[in-house]
Structure formats: C-alpha cells, structure tokens
Amino acid sequence: MATIPLTKRGAEKLKEELHRLKTVERPAVINAIAEARAQGDLSENAEYDAAKDKQGFIEGRILEIESKLAAAQVIDPSTLDAGGRVVFGATVDLEEEESGEPVTYQIVGDDEADLKQGLISVSSPIARAMIGKEAGDVAEVQAPGGIKRYEIVEVRYA
C-alpha cells in the first residue's frame, strides 16, 4: 500500500474525526436504529432507512480514516530542512507576476487541502509546479485561463 503524506496537523484532525465518529456518531445512530425498530413495521419506516443509511456512511468513513492513518507518513513541517527548497509541508509566499498579487500557500495532503485557508494539495497543479524550487524561482502553472507565472518570494517550514 502506498504511503499517504500528511502534516502533523492533518493527522491530528483525522484522529479527532475518528474519535468523534466512534464515540459520538456511532452510538447515536445505533440508538436511532433501535428507536426506529421499536416503531414496528420496518418496510415502510423512513426513520429506520435513514438511520441505516447514516450508519453505513459512518462505518465507511471510519474504515477510510483508519486505512489512511495506517498508511500515513506524518511529516512535521517544523522539523524539515530542505535547504530553502519547496517540499511537502512547506509554506510558500508567492507573487503572481502579472498582477503582483501576493499569495501564501502551505502544501499539504489531499485530505487537508482547503484553499480558503491557504492549504493546497500536494497533487494540485500549483504545488507540483513549485516542488523543488526555491526563493527567486518562477513556477509556471497551467490554469483554465492560460499559463500563470508565480515568483517564489519565501519558503518557510513552520
């Protein structure tokens, strides 16, 4: 099985979600199924069907998280020393060449990505364009509107 890169923060979030699913969500749906079952005829019981569907989703998500954590390679960005190069976990300050607009991204695992928080997936086009580069280099990204060029201003590992 291939390893899945995760930042330390991303692994903690997955562990928290797993704990919540096992200790809160799973018992709640079991109770909902028991209550719906007590109402009698299951063939026309919408509450029972909804609770069973939710149980299936919860159990599937638990298995998914457990397999991701088992295959995870947890990387703590603060312990990295990549010689100023952009690597997984690095926080990168960029400047879009055409508009001069500054932007900051941290390269994270696929499950952690959240563009609104400046977290981009390691498999995204912009992350792939930046990997291995250092401050002063230019990353070219094929965007829907054409090629965008970003100058790498600073690379941090915090």
N, CA, C and O of each residue as an XYZ file, in Angstrom:
632
protein
N       0.848     -1.186      0.000
C       0.000      0.000      0.000
C       0.889      1.243      0.000
O       1.856      1.319      0.758
N       0.569      2.186     -0.825
C       1.346      3.416     -0.921
C       1.131      4.273      0.320
O       0.054      4.281      0.917
N       2.189      4.996      0.692
C       2.051      5.877      1.846
C       1.316      7.150      1.446
O       1.381      7.599      0.301
N       0.619      7.711      2.416
C      -0.144      8.938      2.202
C       0.520     10.033      3.022
O       0.554      9.942      4.249
N       1.052     11.072      2.371
C       1.690     12.130      3.156
C       0.638     12.987      3.873
O      -0.359     13.401      3.282
N       0.889     13.239      5.159
C       0.020     14.082      5.975
C       0.892     14.982      6.832
O       1.958     14.568      7.288
N       0.450     16.198      7.048
C       1.148     17.023      8.027
C       0.725     16.543      9.411
O      -0.263     15.824      9.557
N       1.476     16.944     10.409
C       1.152     16.562     11.785
C      -0.259     17.051     12.137
O      -1.034     16.330     12.765
N      -0.580     18.280     11.726
C      -1.904     18.853     11.993
C      -2.999     18.051     11.292
O      -4.059     17.824     11.875
N      -2.761     17.620     10.054
C      -3.734     16.835      9.307
C      -3.987     15.480      9.942
O      -5.125     15.010      9.976
N      -2.926     14.845     10.450
C      -3.085     13.553     11.121
C      -3.898     13.726     12.402
O      -4.741     12.886     12.717
N      -3.655     14.801     13.137
C      -4.412     15.062     14.369
C      -5.893     15.284     14.060
O      -6.758     14.803     14.791
N      -6.187     16.011     12.980
C      -7.588     16.245     12.594
C      -8.285     14.929     12.259
O      -9.430     14.711     12.655
N      -7.593     14.053     11.529
C      -8.183     12.760     11.190
C      -8.415     11.926     12.448
O      -9.444     11.261     12.564
N      -7.481     11.952     13.382
C      -7.644     11.206     14.642
C      -8.822     11.742     15.440
O      -9.577     10.973     16.035
N      -8.982     13.081     15.453
C     -10.122     13.687     16.159
C     -11.444     13.267     15.517
O     -12.400     12.932     16.216
N     -11.493     13.288     14.177
C     -12.718     12.883     13.483
C     -13.023     11.416     13.756
O     -14.180     11.059     13.979
N     -12.012     10.570     13.743
C     -12.193      9.146     14.020
C     -12.742      8.942     15.433
O     -13.664      8.153     15.638
N     -12.175      9.648     16.392
C     -12.639      9.546     17.780
C     -14.103      9.977     17.896
O     -14.901      9.313     18.558
N     -14.453     11.101     17.243
C     -15.839     11.604     17.278
C     -16.798     10.607     16.633
O     -17.885     10.364     17.157
N     -16.401     10.035     15.507
C     -17.253      9.053     14.828
C     -17.494      7.826     15.708
O     -18.613      7.316     15.778
N     -16.448      7.360     16.373
C     -16.572      6.143     17.179
C     -17.291      6.381     18.507
O     -18.023      5.508     18.974
N     -17.093      7.553     19.121
C     -17.635      7.775     20.463
C     -18.948      8.552     20.489
O     -19.690      8.461     21.468
N     -19.254      9.316     19.433
C     -20.477     10.127     19.420
C     -21.435      9.681     18.321
O     -22.584      9.333     18.593
N     -20.959      9.695     17.088
C     -21.824      9.419     15.933
C     -22.327      7.968     15.905
O     -23.519      7.721     15.720
N     -21.405      7.015     16.090
C     -21.789      5.596     16.021
C     -22.829      5.246     17.089
O     -23.851      4.647     16.752
N     -22.608      5.599     18.375
C     -23.632      5.287     19.381
C     -24.972      5.985     19.108
O     -26.030      5.408     19.358
N     -24.930      7.218     18.598
C     -26.170      7.950     18.313
C     -26.974      7.259     17.220
O     -28.196      7.156     17.328
N     -26.314      6.787     16.175
C     -27.037      6.134     15.089
C     -27.545      4.754     15.526
O     -28.595      4.308     15.064
N     -26.819      4.092     16.396
C     -27.296      2.808     16.929
C     -28.585      3.022     17.723
O     -29.526      2.236     17.616
N     -28.617      4.099     18.526
C     -29.836      4.436     19.273
C     -30.983      4.783     18.332
O     -32.122      4.380     18.567
N     -30.689      5.532     17.263
C     -31.726      5.919     16.298
C     -32.311      4.676     15.613
O     -33.517      4.604     15.378
N     -31.457      3.709     15.296
C     -31.933      2.469     14.675
C     -32.825      1.700     15.651
O     -33.872      1.181     15.266
N     -32.405      1.632     16.909
C     -33.200      0.921     17.923
C     -34.565      1.579     18.114
O     -35.577      0.887     18.231
N     -34.595      2.913     18.146
C     -35.869      3.633     18.296
C     -36.768      3.403     17.094
O     -37.969      3.182     17.246
N     -36.186      3.454     15.893
C     -36.982      3.241     14.676
C     -37.503      1.810     14.618
O     -38.622      1.571     14.164
N     -36.697      0.865     15.074
C     -37.093     -0.545     15.081
C     -38.275     -0.763     16.033
O     -39.154     -1.585     15.775
N     -38.275     -0.016     17.128
C     -39.344     -0.135     18.138
C     -40.686      0.375     17.607
O     -41.732      0.073     18.182
N     -40.665      1.143     16.520
C     -41.905      1.690     15.963
C     -42.670      0.666     15.136
O     -43.776      0.949     14.675
N     -42.117     -0.482     14.947
C     -42.868     -1.530     14.259
C     -42.385     -1.820     12.861
O     -41.187     -1.999     12.643
N     -43.304     -1.871     11.903
C     -43.078     -2.284     10.518
C     -41.883     -1.560      9.892
O     -41.944     -0.354      9.653
N     -40.799     -2.290      9.626
C     -39.580     -1.700      9.081
C     -39.671     -1.456      7.570
O     -38.897     -0.668      7.028
N     -40.597     -2.117      6.892
C     -40.673     -1.984      5.440
C     -41.131     -0.593      5.009
O     -40.823     -0.168      3.896
N     -41.849      0.115      5.854
C     -42.314      1.464      5.497
C     -41.847      2.496      6.516
O     -42.510      3.511      6.726
N     -40.718      2.238      7.139
C     -40.225      3.093      8.207
C     -39.077      3.965      7.674
O     -37.944      3.499      7.552
N     -39.376      5.220      7.361
C     -38.386      6.138      6.793
C     -37.262      6.434      7.784
O     -36.104      6.561      7.386
N     -37.594      6.544      9.066
C     -36.562      6.825     10.077
C     -35.544      5.685     10.137
O     -34.342      5.916     10.271
N     -36.043      4.459     10.037
C     -35.161      3.294     10.071
C     -34.232      3.306      8.850
O     -33.025      3.098      8.977
N     -34.806      3.550      7.674
C     -33.998      3.597      6.449
C     -32.932      4.683      6.525
O     -31.784      4.454      6.147
N     -33.310      5.873      7.016
C     -32.364      6.987      7.125
C     -31.253      6.655      8.117
O     -30.084      6.940      7.860
N     -31.614      6.056      9.243
C     -30.620      5.700     10.259
C     -29.661      4.631      9.732
O     -28.460      4.695      9.993
N     -30.181      3.652      8.996
C     -29.319      2.612      8.421
C     -28.368      3.212      7.382
O     -27.198      2.835      7.314
N     -28.880      4.154      6.568
C     -28.019      4.827      5.588
C     -26.903      5.596      6.292
O     -25.744      5.549      5.883
N     -27.274      6.306      7.358
C     -26.285      7.085      8.104
C     -25.258      6.154      8.747
O     -24.068      6.467      8.786
N     -25.722      5.011      9.250
C     -24.803      4.046      9.851
C     -23.795      3.554      8.810
O     -22.606      3.428      9.103
N     -24.270      3.281      7.611
C     -23.380      2.841      6.535
C     -22.334      3.886      6.201
O     -21.166      3.562      5.985
N     -22.758      5.151      6.160
C     -21.827      6.233      5.881
C     -20.773      6.328      6.989
O     -19.580      6.438      6.707
N     -21.215      6.285      8.244
C     -20.296      6.402      9.385
C     -19.286      5.259      9.382
O     -18.088      5.486      9.549
N     -19.766      4.035      9.193
C     -18.858      2.877      9.198
C     -17.867      2.962      8.037
O     -16.695      2.616      8.192
N     -18.334      3.420      6.879
C     -17.445      3.584      5.729
C     -16.378      4.633      5.993
O     -15.211      4.445      5.646
N     -16.784      5.740      6.610
C     -15.832      6.817      6.917
C     -14.814      6.353      7.962
O     -13.635      6.693      7.866
N     -15.253      5.586      8.950
C     -14.332      5.053      9.959
C     -13.274      4.183      9.289
O     -12.084      4.320      9.574
N     -13.707      3.284      8.395
C     -12.754      2.419      7.687
C     -11.789      3.237      6.827
O     -10.594      2.945      6.772
N     -12.319      4.264      6.158
C     -11.486      5.119      5.308
C     -10.414      5.830      6.136
O      -9.243      5.837      5.757
N     -10.809      6.425      7.260
C      -9.855      7.140      8.102
C      -8.818      6.192      8.682
O      -7.627      6.501      8.694
N      -9.274      5.028      9.168
C      -8.332      4.062      9.737
C      -7.302      3.610      8.699
O      -6.125      3.461      9.025
N      -7.727      3.391      7.465
C      -6.771      2.960      6.438
C      -5.815      4.091      6.071
O      -4.636      3.847      5.814
N      -6.316      5.330      6.046
C      -5.430      6.466      5.748
C      -4.396      6.658      6.854
O      -3.223      6.908      6.577
N      -4.828      6.541      8.094
C      -3.886      6.696      9.204
C      -2.869      5.557      9.227
O      -1.709      5.766      9.581
N      -3.298      4.360      8.854
C      -2.374      3.223      8.814
C      -1.312      3.413      7.735
O      -0.172      2.982      7.904
N      -1.678      4.050      6.638
C      -0.748      4.257      5.525
C      -0.069      5.619      5.571
O       0.721      5.949      4.686
N      -0.369      6.408      6.592
C       0.119      7.788      6.646
C       1.612      7.877      6.924
O       2.171      7.124      7.723
N       2.223      8.807      6.247
C       3.583      9.212      6.561
C       3.441     10.628      7.095
O       3.271     11.574      6.326
N       3.511     10.772      8.425
C       3.273     12.064      9.059
C       4.549     12.890      8.999
O       5.616     12.458      9.436
N       4.411     14.092      8.444
C       5.545     14.987      8.267
C       5.292     16.249      9.067
O       4.275     16.916      8.882
N       6.219     16.576      9.955
C       6.130     17.796     10.750
C       6.949     18.870     10.035
O       8.178     18.804     10.024
N       6.272     19.869      9.431
C       6.993     20.885      8.668
C       8.071     21.620      9.473
O       9.071     22.063      8.908
N       7.873     21.749     10.790
C       8.847     22.492     11.593
C      10.177     21.752     11.726
O      11.179     22.365     12.094
N      10.213     20.449     11.436
C      11.460     19.692     11.539
C      12.163     19.540     10.191
O      13.220     18.915     10.107
N      11.584     20.105      9.150
C      12.175     19.976      7.818
C      13.381     20.890      7.647
O      13.414     21.998      8.182
N      14.353     20.423      6.908
C      15.462     21.260      6.495
C      15.744     20.890      5.045
O      16.575     20.031      4.751
N      15.030     21.559      4.153
C      15.141     21.214      2.740
C      16.027     22.202      1.990
O      15.983     22.273      0.761
N      16.826     22.959      2.723
C      17.762     23.879      2.079
C      17.082     24.985      1.299
O      17.615     25.453      0.293
N      15.910     25.410      1.751
C      15.214     26.507      1.076
C      14.359     26.068     -0.102
O      13.737     26.904     -0.757
N      14.318     24.802     -0.374
C      13.515     24.295     -1.491
C      12.078     24.039     -1.030
O      11.822     23.777      0.145
N      11.146     24.124     -1.991
C       9.741     23.844     -1.714
C       9.560     22.330     -1.652
O       9.872     21.613     -2.603
N       9.048     21.857     -0.509
C       8.779     20.435     -0.298
C       7.409     20.307      0.359
O       6.786     21.305      0.720
N       6.946     19.064      0.509
C       5.686     18.818      1.195
C       5.745     19.431      2.586
O       6.735     19.268      3.299
N       4.688     20.137      2.971
C       4.610     20.757      4.291
C       5.119     22.186      4.331
O       4.846     22.906      5.291
N       5.848     22.612      3.319
C       6.401     23.967      3.304
C       5.292     25.000      3.101
O       4.287     24.743      2.437
N       5.507     26.163      3.690
C       4.629     27.308      3.459
C       5.377     28.223      2.501
O       6.534     28.572      2.737
N       4.707     28.609      1.419
C       5.367     29.344      0.348
C       4.655     30.671      0.107
O       3.443     30.710     -0.105
N       5.428     31.760      0.140
C       4.914     33.077     -0.226
C       5.210     33.281     -1.701
O       6.351     33.148     -2.145
N       4.172     33.606     -2.449
C       4.289     33.788     -3.899
C       3.818     35.172     -4.299
O       3.105     35.848     -3.558
N       4.235     35.577     -5.491
C       3.700     36.801     -6.082
C       3.337     36.483     -7.521
O       4.180     36.054     -8.309
N       2.067     36.699     -7.854
C       1.607     36.449     -9.218
C       2.245     37.507    -10.104
O       2.048     38.701     -9.876
N       3.006     37.091    -11.112
C       3.810     38.024    -11.906
C       2.987     39.080    -12.625
O       3.377     40.247    -12.660
N       1.860     38.690    -13.196
C       1.068     39.627    -13.986
C       0.418     40.705    -13.133
O       0.484     41.886    -13.474
N      -0.210     40.315    -12.026
C      -0.936     41.284    -11.196
C      -0.119     41.789    -10.016
O      -0.452     42.820     -9.432
N       0.945     41.077     -9.655
C       1.739     41.456     -8.493
C       1.064     41.090     -7.180
O       1.514     41.492     -6.107
N      -0.021     40.323     -7.272
C      -0.792     39.957     -6.088
C      -0.039     38.908     -5.254
O       0.352     37.860     -5.769
N       0.162     39.206     -3.948
C       0.837     38.222     -3.100
C      -0.140     37.144     -2.638
O      -1.319     37.420     -2.415
N       0.351     35.927     -2.499
C      -0.472     34.820     -2.035
C       0.433     33.854     -1.256
O       1.609     33.693     -1.581
N      -0.128     33.224     -0.238
C       0.632     32.278      0.577
C      -0.103     30.948      0.613
O      -1.309     30.897      0.856
N       0.640     29.867      0.368
C       0.081     28.525      0.407
C       0.967     27.619      1.247
O       2.186     27.787      1.295
N       0.330     26.650      1.910
C       1.077     25.559      2.520
C       0.712     24.304      1.743
O      -0.460     24.063      1.454
N       1.714     23.508      1.407
C       1.490     22.277      0.657
C       1.202     21.161      1.655
O       2.030     20.839      2.507
N       0.002     20.573      1.530
C      -0.479     19.570      2.484
C      -0.998     18.343      1.737
O      -0.993     18.307      0.507
N      -1.440     17.351      2.481
C      -2.009     16.141      1.893
C      -3.370     16.412      1.273
O      -3.992     17.440      1.541
N      -3.827     15.486      0.444
C      -5.094     15.655     -0.268
C      -6.273     15.886      0.674
O      -7.150     16.696      0.373
N      -6.306     15.186      1.811
C      -7.422     15.317      2.750
C      -7.411     16.631      3.512
O      -8.443     17.052      4.034
N      -6.271     17.276      3.581
C      -6.141     18.505      4.363
C      -6.410     19.764      3.545
O      -6.631     20.833      4.114
N      -6.396     19.652      2.233
C      -6.475     20.814      1.366
C      -7.726     21.647      1.647
O      -8.832     21.118      1.761
N      -7.522     22.963      1.756
C      -8.608     23.920      1.953
C      -8.101     25.256      1.433
O      -7.387     25.975      2.131
N      -8.474     25.580      0.205
C      -7.954     26.769     -0.458
C      -8.253     28.048      0.317
O      -7.443     28.975      0.320
N      -9.411     28.104      0.975
C      -9.777     29.294      1.739
C      -8.807     29.550      2.887
O      -8.617     30.692      3.303
N      -8.190     28.475      3.402
C      -7.211     28.617      4.474
C      -5.777     28.621      3.950
O      -4.828     28.627      4.734
N      -5.618     28.619      2.630
C      -4.288     28.645      2.037
C      -3.593     27.293      2.059
O      -2.368     27.221      1.960
N      -4.368     26.218      2.189
C      -3.815     24.864      2.216
C      -4.095     24.198      0.868
O      -5.249     23.949      0.518
N      -3.025     23.912      0.116
C      -3.215     23.296     -1.200
C      -2.660     21.875     -1.204
O      -1.661     21.574     -0.550
N      -3.326     21.024     -1.950
C      -2.957     19.619     -2.047
C      -1.623     19.466     -2.771
O      -1.336     20.179     -3.732
N      -0.822     18.528     -2.295
C       0.466     18.239     -2.919
C       0.278     17.781     -4.366
O       1.202     17.886     -5.172
N      -0.908     17.277     -4.700
C      -1.154     16.813     -6.064
C      -1.780     17.892     -6.955
O      -2.077     17.629     -8.120
N      -1.983     19.107     -6.419
C      -2.559     20.183     -7.227
C      -1.526     20.701     -8.232
O      -0.322     20.585     -8.001
N      -1.993     21.271     -9.344
C      -1.052     21.771    -10.351
C      -0.071     22.817     -9.808
O       1.107     22.797    -10.165
N      -0.538     23.717     -8.960
C       0.372     24.757     -8.459
C       1.426     24.167     -7.523
O       2.585     24.579     -7.557
N       1.030     23.203     -6.688
C       2.001     22.562     -5.797
C       3.039     21.791     -6.615
O       4.236     21.868     -6.338
N       2.576     21.054     -7.614
C       3.513     20.296     -8.456
C       4.487     21.228     -9.169
O       5.651     20.880     -9.370
N       4.006     22.424     -9.554
C       4.877     23.381    -10.238
C       5.919     23.973     -9.288
O       6.997     24.376     -9.726
N       5.605     24.028     -7.991
C       6.524     24.640     -7.023
C       7.524     23.664     -6.413
O       8.616     24.079     -6.026
N       7.184     22.387     -6.315
C       8.039     21.412     -5.647
C       9.457     21.449     -6.239
O       9.643     21.377     -7.454
N      10.439     21.562     -5.351
C      11.843     21.551     -5.771
C      12.406     22.921     -6.074
O      13.620     23.078     -6.205
N      11.546     23.914     -6.186
C      12.020     25.265     -6.489
C      12.370     25.976     -5.181
O      12.050     25.493     -4.095
N      13.035     27.136     -5.300
C      13.403     27.911     -4.112
C      13.111     29.387     -4.362
O      12.719     29.772     -5.463
N      13.304     30.204     -3.337
C      13.024     31.638     -3.436
C      13.766     32.230     -4.640
O      14.947     31.961     -4.858
N      13.043     33.040     -5.408
C      13.606     33.654     -6.611
C      13.234     32.908     -7.878
O      13.271     33.488     -8.963
N      12.877     31.641     -7.769
C      12.467     30.853     -8.930
C      11.041     31.221     -9.335
O      10.288     31.804     -8.555
N      10.691     30.871    -10.560
C       9.341     31.116    -11.064
C       8.662     29.778    -11.329
O       9.225     28.890    -11.969
N       7.435     29.655    -10.819
C       6.634     28.451    -11.056
C       5.576     28.780    -12.089
O       4.821     29.739    -11.930
N       5.518     27.985    -13.150
C       4.506     28.174    -14.191
C       3.404     27.146    -13.989
O       3.659     25.947    -13.884
N       2.165     27.648    -13.936
C       1.024     26.786    -13.677
C       0.041     26.893    -14.828
O      -0.349     27.991    -15.226
N      -0.357     25.743    -15.360
C      -1.370     25.732    -16.404
C      -2.726     25.889    -15.741
O      -3.222     24.961    -15.102
N      -3.330     27.066    -15.891
C      -4.634     27.365    -15.303
C      -5.680     27.374    -16.417
O      -5.327     27.448    -17.594
N      -6.972     27.298    -16.055
C      -8.017     27.325    -17.081
C      -7.934     28.556    -17.996
O      -8.300     28.483    -19.169
N      -7.459     29.671    -17.463
C      -7.355     30.888    -18.270
C      -6.022     31.035    -18.962
O      -5.739     32.098    -19.514
N      -5.200     30.019    -18.955
C      -3.880     30.085    -19.571
C      -2.795     29.846    -18.533
O      -3.081     29.452    -17.402
N      -1.556     30.084    -18.923
C      -0.435     29.853    -18.017
C      -0.285     31.042    -17.075
O      -0.252     32.198    -17.498
N      -0.193     30.722    -15.780
C       0.063     31.749    -14.763
C       1.466     31.526    -14.237
O       1.912     30.395    -14.043
N       2.147     32.635    -14.013
C       3.511     32.570    -13.503
C       3.553     33.180    -12.107
O       3.042     34.276    -11.876
N       4.167     32.454    -11.187
C       4.297     32.906     -9.800
C       5.773     32.931     -9.426
O       6.494     31.955     -9.630
N       6.209     34.051     -8.880
C       7.579     34.102     -8.358
C       7.536     33.655     -6.908
O       6.696     34.108     -6.130
N       8.440     32.771     -6.557
C       8.518     32.299     -5.172
C       9.319     33.328     -4.382
O      10.501     33.549     -4.644
N       8.651     33.956     -3.405
C       9.260     35.016     -2.632
C       9.996     34.448     -1.409
O      11.128     34.833     -1.115
N       9.325     33.518     -0.702
C       9.926     32.951      0.502
C       9.394     31.544      0.735
O       8.244     31.251      0.408
N      10.222     30.678      1.296
C       9.831     29.310      1.646
C      10.099     29.140      3.137
O      11.213     29.364      3.612
N       9.047     28.736      3.873
C       9.161     28.542      5.329
C       8.757     27.116      5.684
O       7.972     26.482      4.978
N       9.305     26.631      6.784
C       8.987     25.279      7.240
C       8.428     25.329      8.645
O       8.892     24.597      9.519
N       7.448     26.172      8.880
C       6.897     26.307     10.244
C       5.458     25.891     10.295
O       4.839     25.940     11.358
